[in-house]
Amino acid sequence: MSTSPLLSTANRQRLKASTSIMRALAHPLRIQMLLYIDGCESACVNDIFQALKIKQAVASQHLRVLRQADLVYTQRQGKFIFYALQYDKIGRASLIAREI
């Protein structure tokens, strides 16, 4: 599929960002992670992998996807990195999903 010459650079960037968000939300484990973080307000990777009964490496890989989609942000507390939700991004993604 070729890219339309009429698609502006700004629209290409929006499309890329939207694709990243939809890809991040397409995996059931990442949805579970978002729900868990929402219930805790913030959580470190140790909390997440233990609560969801998955391996630490799996949790870290999925958190990376969520971070790249800007659906979560991080805060360092000592030697731990805590993840919290970007509620505004998640809200916008929800609106877009309803339109589809």
C-alpha positions, 0 to 999 in steps of 0.5 A, a space after each residue: 500500500 503506497 502513502 498518499 501524497 496528500 497525507 500531510 506530515 502532521 497527519 502521518 505523525 497523528 496516524 503513527 501515534 494512533 497506530 501505536 496506541 491501538 497496538 498497545 491496547 490490542 493485547 489482553 495482557 496489556 489491558 490487564 496491566 492498565 487495569 491493575 495500575 489503575 486500581 493501585 494508582 501506580 505500581 512497580 514492575 515487581 508488583 505487576 508481574 507478581 499480581 498477574 502471575 507472569 514473568 518479570 521479563 514479560 511484564 517489562 516488555 509489555 510496559 515498554 509498549 505501553 510507555 512507547 504509546 504514552 499510555 503510562 508514565 514513570 516515576 523513580 522512587 529510590 531504586 524502583 520505577 513506578 508506572 502510572 496511567 496517562 488518563 488523558 491519553 487513555 480517554 482520547 484513545 477511548 473516544 477514537 475507538 468508539 468512532 471506529 
